Amino acid sequence: MKLSEMFETRKALVAERDSILAQDAMSVEVEARGHEVANELGKLDAEIRAAQVRERFASSSAIENTLKKTEERSLEYRDSKKYEMQFANYLRTGQMPEQRELISTASSSILIPKLYEDAVLKYLSANSIMRNLGDLRTGVQGYQALRYSTLKTADYTAAWTQPDTGSVAATAADPLFTEVALAPVLCLPKTEVSHQLIAQSDPGFPVEQEVLSHLQVQLSKNLEWGYIGGTGTNSPTGIFTVNSTTGINITTATSASTTRAAAITAGVTVAKLSEMRYTKLPAAYWGSSAWILPQDVYATIAGILVNGVPIFVPSADAALVGAAPFTLMGLPVYVTEYLPAHVATGSTGKNVLACLGNIREAFAMREWGSMSVTRDEYSLSGTGRIRYQGMMFANSNFTRVNALVQLQVTNA
């Protein structure tokens, strides 16, 4: 029975019930009919409520399916040759494609074609240390919250759980959960192109590919710097940010002055590196850890000599896929060109010179949505140039810090 038919039946039953209740005297038959009407009304009300719930769920499901199909059509359209041509024409002339960025109907930001987006993501993965080592999720939505257990590996009981017999208590280790909130931080790489270059654009020199090539390199550098040396203020929190969270493993050293060279001299020693590797790093992570070292730090390590012979000789084996072709104390080494800004203040200044650990356990990165581009032909019109502004949202932070060791050097 349809919902409309149920309401009509209920209306007739209510009218019959009211007519019975309006009688001054009731015969046995009328009273029996009154009970039947009351029972039918109760049963019908339950059926109506169930039908309304089903209708509400069906409506919600239909809306969800519509949004999903819209998103699929959007992705399919961005993957078409037609959209690719419209995008190329937009970069050259400023004429908007038929499809805008979904976050705002009034937005002038244009989503890049799927073909170019895939190329950008492949480039980012091939040229990034952190995106390959850390806990990375792309295309996330909403306000991200990283939830994880703060239990260290040593906190889990190694004892076999005993039966609770009344005299022997059962052994248990409850997880202790915490949360790190990640709000999207805007990354805005840009490039500027002259009108003369656009006028020269042709199939042999497609200006749109040059613009995207520049933006993908700039985007790669922006993201990698953020994940390595970001301060957490208008940028992601980088893994080289000084961390004092309870549970993190820290090897400390004291510099002779406030310069980076003095910090490297104080911190990069065989004793400090051995402490990081064999004392501070929990044994549970020995088989899955890697070093992340700035170039100047690794250069100092490679220059440590005993009797005129380097004690750390790069080996030709890579313990992990994509690892640099050398190891340090048996673990892969990844050398980064990026550094956090050196803190040169007095005795309160502190800098991280090296990180060691299971990066995927200790550090998480989130990237929102797709990369989009805006074309600004007004800001630089006086110089005859057009600015192309990329747009992407990302953030990062520490998670299970017990899986990480930082070499922290304090200034004198």
N, C-alpha and C positions, 0 to 999 in steps of 0.2 A: 504494500500500500504506500502511495506517495505521501509526502509530508502534508501537502495541501488537503488530500483526502482524509488524513488523520484529524486535521483541525476541523473539517466539516463534520465528521462523525462525533468528535468531542463536543462540538457546539450543540448538536442534536441531543446528546446524552445530558448535557448540562441543562438544557431547556426542559427535558423530561424530569430530571431530578428536582428542578425548581417547582414544577407543577405538582409533583408528589408532596413536596414539603409544604406547599401552600394549602393543602387539604386539611380541614379541621379534624376529620375522622378518617382513619385508614382501615380498610378491610385487610384480611390476612393476605389476600392475593396482591393488593397494592403494596403492602409492607415488604413482601417477598420480592416484588419487582424493584422496590427501592434499593434493597440490598444488592440485587443483580446490577443495577445501574451504577452503584457506588464501586462495586468490584470491577466493572468494565472501565469506569473512569480511571481507577488506579492503574489498571493494566495498560490502558491507552496512554496515560501520562508517561509511564516508563518507556513505552515504545517511541513516543514523540521525543523524549530526551535523548534516547539512543540514536534516533535518526538525525537529530540536530548535531550531536557529537560527530557522527559519521560525515555529515555534510560539511562541518567545520574542518575536519581533517582532510576531506577531499579537496576543499577550497585551498587550504594551506599547501597541500601536495601539488595542486595545479599551479599555484604561484611559484613554488620552488622549482617545479619542472620548467616553467616558463623562463625563469631567471637562468636556469642551467642551460636551456636551449639557446637563450640569447647570448650567453657567454660563449657557447660552442660555436654559434654562428659568427660571433665577433672574431674568435680565434681563427676560424676557417677563412673568414674574409681577409684577415691580416696575412694569411698564408697564400693569398691569391696573387697572380701576376698583375691583375688590375690595381690592387691596392699598392703594390710595389711601384707601379708607374705613377700612381697618384701621389705617393710619398716623394718620389724623385722630383715630380713637378712642383710639389709644395716647397721643397728646399730651393729650387731654382726661382720660382715665381711668387711663392707665398699663397697660392690658391689652395684652400683647405680641402683635404680629402672628404669623402662622404661620411667617414667615421671618425669621431673625436674620442678623446680619452674618456673612459666611463666614469671617472670620479667626479666630473662636473660637466654639465651640459653647456656651460658658458666658458669652459676652458679652451685656451688656444694651444694647449699642449697636444702633440700628435704622437700616438703610439707608433714605434718603428715597425716595419714589416717583420713578420715571423722569421723570414730567411736571415735578415740582418741581425735580429735579436739572438738567434741561435749562434751566429758567428761571434757576436760579442761575448756571449756566455762561454763559448769554447775558448776564446782568447783569455777571458778572466781566469778560467780554471787552469789553463796552461801556464799562466804567468803569475800565479798567486801561491804563496806558501800556505797562508792561513786558511784559504778556502779549501785546500786539499787536506790539511791536517785537523782542523777544528770541526766542531759540530755545526754544519751549515744547512740551513733550510731556506730555499728561495720561494718566491711567490706566496708568502704568508699574507694573512689579512688580519685586520683588527689590532687590538692592543695585546702584544705578546707577553706572556708570563712564563718564565722558565722555572719549572718545579723539579726539584731533585732531592734525594736523600743526603743529609750531611754526615751520615755515618762513614767513618774512615774504614779502610779495609781491615784494620786491626780491631775495629769495634765489633765486627761480626764474630760470633762465638764459633770456635773450632771444635767445641765439645759436642758429642752426639746428644741429641735431645733425649732425656730420660723420661720414662713413663711416670706420671704423677701417681705414686702409690700411697701418698699420705706421709711417707717418711722421707722420700726423695723428691725435691721440688723440680718441676720441669724447667729446662733452660730455654730462654727466649731472648731475641734481640729485636726490639721494635724499631722500624724506620723512623727517622727524624726528618721531616720534610721542611724545606724552606723555599722561598720564591724570590726570583729576580725579575723585576719588571723591565721590559724593553719597549720604549716608545720609538716610533720611526724617526730617524734623523735624516734630514734632506741632504743629498749629495748633488752638487750642481756643476759638473764639468762643462766647459764651454770652449768654443773655437770661433774665430772671426775670419771671414772670407771677403775678399774684395769683389766689387761688382765686375771688375775686369775678368776675374777668374771665372765667375758665373757665366759671363758672356762667352768664354772660351769652352764651356762645358759641351761635350759631345760624346758619342758612344766610345770614342777612344780615350777620353778623359772625363769620366762621369764624376761631377763635383760631389754628388750625394755620397758616393762611396769614400771619397777623400774626407768628407766631413765626419762620417761615421767611423772611419779608421782612426781619425784623430780623437774623437770622443771616446772610443773604446779604450785607447791607450790611457787617456786622461782618467777615465772611470776606473780602470784597473789600478792606477797609481793612487787615486783617492781612496778607494776601498782598502787596498793593502796597507797604506799608511794608517788609516783609521784603525784597522784590526791589529796593527803592530804598535803604533805610537800614539793613538788617539787618547785624548785627555778625558773624554766623557762629557765635555762641555762643548756643545754644538758639533760634536763628532762622536763616533763610537768610543767605548773604553778599550784601549789597546792592551795586548797581553804583556807589554813592557811597562804598563802603569804600575807604580809602586803599590803593592797590595799588602795590607796589614790584617786581613781577615783572619779570624781564629781558625786554625787548621792548616793554613798555608805553610809550606816548608820554605825556610829562608836561610840562605848562606850569607853571612854578613862580612863586610870588610870596611876599613876606614881609610879614606884617601888622605894624601899629604897636603892637598890643597883643594881648590874648587873646580879645577879644569877636568875635562873628560880624559885627557891623556894621563893625568895623575890617578883618576878613578880606575882606568884600565890597568895601570901598573900595580895598584893595590889589590884589585880583585881578580885579575887573570893570572893565577898562579896554579901550579900543579896541586898544591894542598887544597885550594878553594874548589877547583874543578873536581877533585877526588871526593871532597866532602859532599858536593852536590850529587855526584853520581852514586856513591856507595853508602853514604850516611843519611842524607836528607831524603832521597827518593825512596819511597816505600818499595820493598822487593816485589810486591804484587804488580808493579808497573814496569819492572825492568825489561820485560819482553815486548812492551808496546810503546816505549817512550822514544823521544827524539830531542835533539838539541835545536834551538833556534838562536842563532848568533848574528849580531851585526858584523859587517865586513871588517871593521877595524879590530873588533874583538877576536875574530877568527885569525886575522893576520898576526896578532900578538901570540895567539896559541901556537900557530904554525912556526913562529920564530923562537919558541922555547927550546933551548939547547942544553945538552949535557955532554961535556967533553967535545964540544963543537959539533954534535950530531943532534938534529931535531928528534925529540922524543915522541912527537905525534906526527906520524907519517900517513898522509891520506891513503886509504886502501881503495882498491878498484871494485870492491863489492858494494852493492846497494841493498841494504837490509829491507827496505820498503820500496814499493812501486813508486816511481817518481822521485825518489830520494836523490840527494846530491851524491856523486860517486866517491864519497869518503865518509868515514866514521870517526867518532871520538869516544874512546873507552868502550868500544863495541856497539855504540848506538849511532844511528844516522844523524848527519849534520845538515841543517838547512841554513844557508847564509842569506840574510836580508839586507837590502840596500837602504831600508828605512829605519829611522831612529826617532825616538821621542825627543822633544826638546830637552837639552841638557840643563838640569837644575844646578845653577852655579852659586846659590846662596851659601851662607856660612855653615855652621855645624848642623843646621836643621835640614840642609839639602841632601836629598837621597836619590840615587839613580839605579835603575835595573840594567845590568850589562849582559845578562844571559838568562835564558829560560830552558828548563829541561823537564820533560814529563810526558804523560799521555795527554796530548793537546785536545783530542776529541772529548775526553772526560772532563777536562778542566776549563774549556773555553767554548762558548757558543756564539754563532753569528746568525742573524736573521735579515733577509732581504725581502722587501715588499714589492709586489706587483711587477710590472714591466718597465723597461726604460722608455722614456718619451722625449721628444725634442720640441722646442719652441724656436720660432724664427723671428728675430727682432731686427727690423730694418730701420728703426727710428733712432735708437740710442746713439748709433755711430754714423748716422747719415751724413754728418759734416765731414767725415773722413772717407766716405765712399765705401764703407764696409757693412757687412751684415753679420750679426752675432747669432750663432746657433748654440742654444743652451740645452744640455742634456739634463735629465731629471730622474733621480732614483732615490729610494728610501732604504736605509739599512741601519743596523745597530749591532753591538756586540758587548759581551760582558763575561766575567768569570763565573763558573758554576762550581763543580766539585774541586775546590782548590787543593785538596790533599794530594791530587794526582800531579801537582806542579811544584817545581822548585824554582825560585828566583834568586839570582845573585844580586843582592842589594848592597851598594857601596855608599857610605855616608861621607859627606865632605868634612874636612878638618875645620 
